[in-house]
Structure formats: C-alpha cells, structure tokens
Amino acid sequence: MKPFYVTTPIYYVNDKPHIGHAYSTAAADMLARYHRLRGQPTRFLTGLDEHGLKIERRAQELGQEPQAFVDSMVPPFEEAWQQLDITHDDFIRTTSARHKEAVQRLWKMLEAKGDIYLADYEDWYCVGCESFKTEKELLPGNLCPDHKKPVEKIKEQSYFFRLSAYAEPLLRYFDAHPDFVKPEGRFNEVKSFVRAGLRDLSVSRSSFSWGIPVPEQPEHVMYVWLDALTNYISALGGPAEPGVAPLYDQFWGEDANVIHIVGKDILRFHTIYWPAFLMSAGIRLPSQVWAHGWLTVNGEKMSKGLGNFLPPAPLVEAFGADVLRYYFLREVSFGQDGDFNHKNLIARYNNELGNGLGNLLNRILPFLKKFDGKVPDVGPLEGADAALASLAEGLAAQVRDNLDAVQLNRALDAIKELIDAANKYVNDEEPWNLSKSDETLGRLAQVAYVTLECVRFLSVMLAPVMPNKANELRAQLGLGALEPQVGVDAWPSRFGELPAGTAVVAGKPVFPKIDAKQEEALLARLVPVPEGVEGDAEKSSGADKKSAKKAPKGQADSGGAGAPSGADAAEGGVTDGPTTIEFDDFAKVDLRVGLVLTAEKVPKKDRLLRLEVDLGEPAPRQIVAGIAEHFTPEQMVGRRVVVVANLAPRKLAGLVSQGMVLATNTPTGLQLLAASDDVPPGTPAK
Ligand code: ME8
C-alpha cells in the first residue's frame, strides 16, 4: 500500500488561529483519517512558521523577544487542533533545531548545484505577504495588491536563487503531471505565470536577523519562504541520503503520495518556488498541491477591522468539533471560495444531521425490541432491499473515489445521498405498520436489517469528517469504535456484513435538535457584531429574511456580457414573475471589483474577448467575456469592472473562464458595471 503524506500550510504565529486555519487543517485531517481507514501508512503534518520580518515586528510591537513571542503562540494552535480533534502525527516549528539544520542542508545542496549567487538587490517587498513585488504588480500609491498596504523599498546585498533557470523544467513537469495542481483553473494561472518567465529570487536578507542564518554567512538570514517550505521535508528528517531518515525514505520516497493542502493565497510559493528548490536539490516533487478557496464570515471578509476573525474554540464549544468540521467541508466546494454562516450551520445541522442521519437511526431502533434488541437474521435481499443495498455499495465506492481525488464536499454529497435514500426507504416500508402484526414481523426484520446496515456504512464513511459522531452511531448499533490498522482496509464495500445477533444499544439522540430559542441564543452569542453596528447581529448573520432581494424578470447579465454567462442567464432569468431570494443566497455570490490588466480578441470568435483581470489575488484571473462586439481590447485595459468571482469555471472556445464580468444592455448598447479608479481590485461589491 502506498504511503500517504498530507500537510497543511505552517501558519504564521503573528495571529491566533481562526476558522480559515481550522478549515485547511480539518480538510487535511479528513484526508489523513480516510487514508488510515484504508489501511495505508499515513503521516499528517502541521506546524508553525515562526521566522521573518512580520513576526519580528509583531514581537517588537508587543515589546517581547522574538523567541519568547513565538513560544507563547504555540499553545493557542496546539489547543485549537486538540479541540478540533486533529490527528497530526507531527507538529513542526521553524525555530526548532531539526528544522534549522535541515534548511541549511538544503541551502548547501542548492549552492552545490550552482543555483545560489550574491548580488545587489533593489526592489519592493510586502511584509504582509513576506514576498517581493515587481513595480508592475503594485497598485497606485505603491500598495500591495493583496494587503492593500504600502510596500517597502529594499536595497541590500542578497543571495539569489536561479529561479529563472527553472521556468522551462517546471513547464515540462507541469505538462507531464496534469494533476500536479488542483483545481484545474488554479493550475492554469500557475502555468501562465511561469510562461511569462521567472525572475531570479532573492533568498537572503541582511537588514534583519530573525531567520535561519545562511551557512558560513551568518550576517545573512534566509528568505522566510525558503525556510518555511522546507518544513515539509525537515519534519521527516530530510533532506537526507537514503537510509539516514526512515520517515523521509518512506513518506518522501518515490512511491509516496504526497499532498500539500494550501489556501489559494500561497499557491505560487508551493507550485513554483518549492518545486524549483526541490528540482535544484535533485529531490522528488510533491504529488499534488491542492489550493482551496477563501472563507468569508457571514459574507464578510475576515479582518481585524471588522472584528470577525472567528476563533474555532467558541464554535467547538457550541456545536462540537464534529459538527463544525462537517459544516466546513460540506458547505464549501473544495477549491472554491465559500462562506461560513452561523445560521446556515444550524440549518445544516438540524436538517442533514438531525432530521437526516440521526433520525434514520431513531426511526428504526425502537422496533428492535421485537427481536430482543438484536440485529435480526435475514436471508438474501430482494426487491427494494437489494436496490438499496446496491445503491449503498455504489455510493461507498463513489465516496472512496472522491476522497482519493480530494473532492471532499463531493464525498459528503454522496454520503448525503445515502442518508436520503435510506430515509425514503423507511418512509416507503413503514416499519411502524409492519410492527403491528405478527404476520409482518419477517418483513420488519428485513427492513430493520437493511436500515441498520445503511447506518453502519454511513458510520465508516463519515468517520474521516465526524470521528466522534461516527463512533456514537456505531455504539448504538452495538459495534466497536473504528480502529484503523495499517494493511487493513476498513472501507465498506459489501452490504450485509452487519452480524446478525449484535445487540443494539439505543441511546440519546446523536444529533439533538437545536430549537428556535436555542438558535436565537447561539446566534446572539456567536455572531460577531461588526464595529459600529452594535446590536445588529441579525444583519451580519445573514439572518434577516426581510432583506431578501427582488430579482427583476430577465435580470442577470442580459447582454450575455460575461462568459460563462449566456446559458446561465437565460435559464435563470426566465421566470413568470418577480422571484425573491434569501439574503443567504445573495451572500453566496462573490461580487468583486476587478482591474482589467490585459485584453485580446479570441481568434475566430467574433463575440469573445480574453481578459486577464486582477481580483486582488496572487495571480490575475482569465475571464472570457462576450463583449467583443461592443468593446475593443484597448478600451478594456485599465478598466475597473464588477466580476462574479465564484462562478464555477467554464470552458469557452477552449479557454477556461474563471468568472463573469457584469454588464447591462441599454438602448444605446452594452454598458459595463464599473467602479471608480480609487477602488482597489478585489474589493467586494455588496
Ligand atoms: O501563509 N479562508 O501562513 P498564514 C480559508 N506561513 N483559508 C484561510 C483563510 C481564509 N479566510 N485564512 C487563512 C502563511 N487560511 C505561511 C504558510 S507554508 C510553507 C507557509 C489558511 O498564517 C489557508 O490555508 O497566513 C492559507 O493558505 C493559510 O491559512 C495562510 O496562513
């Protein structure tokens, strides 16, 4: 069985953990737990990024020594992961001796390859990103496009890494490994970035000292990203010759499946810098880098200003780790941006977990009294029983394939399908009627068996995301807790393995309902109140039903301005009268101001322009828009437009369009919705 190695980003310690960090970590944990269940040797790494200017300055602000400051930030992360039942096998800190030595070993390998040289450096640096910026990337006023804060001019001697030499090898590698970066749209961004050519990378700094010293040149400390990225191998004892570090041999060996889970903000570092360093050192590359999207909170970007950096602890306390993990991973399409909405969490909990899964068990267990509280013995399954059995087997295979492909929410969709199918089966078979007469007891036994076996399937399939609830379900089925073992594949595949005679143990509801009063109290306690909006928690929770928007008939972008638009607009727009949507639905649409950086005609397509639009993200997006009959490419460059940023990518004329530009048809022609020049790209439109 292939070794499986999964990592999260190592988080900066300048702030305490929040639900964005929790989301990445819960996703990686779900994968680690799944692969352990499959019997694979599995290793899961998380940790902290403790060096760099950002951390040094934060320590200074607090009047602390950097080491004392970073030490003080470890417990909040460790506690958060404990609360969320994260099962990492290791926790790497970049200030640890094992890590520092490993980074220095890697440096020497890059140097031995001839990829490190000393030169004068003069350029811009954003401390927020810990990243260099070219003049071209900056917003007016020398603002970082991501942090919207002024960048700093840096002029010093620096060691450089010959990144430019790796553009071609990287592109060849990308071609040979079509699944290297996921989702696909993000891979395209990375490829276009590399195709445009790479500049050598400054990898040392001499104007501050909070970092790992360059070997033999201690007046230089290493660039924090070279330091940080190495954590993925330093934690395994690498880089090392074969035989020296067993974990490194196993989990970074040629046949290991190595997956980095990262947020889309740090994609470039993981898919360009890190692979280039590894290539230079002659080390294998990770198998896949999975970039998930960005979480907002009740439709708002998380920010200190808004006071909505949600720490996971109060949510775990209110709902339990399992429910929080389930909500994150089910609500958000993995790879797309998503919203953390308290009201929605409670709704999903009540509907899917309470009324769906919990109810399934509660509806059947009482009838087991008819069979002395034991799972009845039944013969071969037929008819509706056999149909549900084969559906369960099919869905178990689907969940497995989705988890193998890191399609976390799709796996949960398939699980939900089985919950619904099993509930429908109970509705159709009406065990409450079957229990009324001795003549139908045989049939009742079959219905009870099939339902309980569905719950057993679900208890295994849900274990990676809801480990405690899965075991609670199992306990009521009279089954032991799941204990993964290397070499033993515990994934359910054959329906009918629940042993007859097992004594069920009906207990408390696994998902007790949250009633309206409790919900109100929870929302009042948990929903952050934006500053200056005292007492208006409802509004920010997206709970205000009265604020539902009216969508005029045929609305959408009637000009078919943006692709992927045409078909969607037509389907969505044809209604018999005004429709309303809930505020929650509206909040799901990620509207953002974008700056058009480049525009060109799409060959042989009269209507289409290919745009590159800055949405305040690390790389611009490609958007294919049906506006070529109204605007020339020259008229588009430099315009600020409004973009639907979370529309699923679509292929048009062979190009992937990663968003839609909004426009309106007027009697005088198509007009683009616009924003004035002082609105930074990426600003949400509400
Ligand atoms: O970038 N939604 O650390 P960091 C979803 N130290 N995920 C979010 C999020 C949000 N709103 N906010 C943060 C660093 N994240 C570097 C990484 S790795 C070698 C070095 C998650 O503390 C997401 O995974 O800024 C993102 O990539 C990561 O936290 C950034 O964490």
Residues whose N, C-alpha, C, O or C-beta is under 5 A from the ligand:
A	BS01	ME8	P9 I10 Y11 Y12 G20 H21 Y23 S24 D49 A228 L229 V262 G263 K264 D265 I266 G293 W294 L295
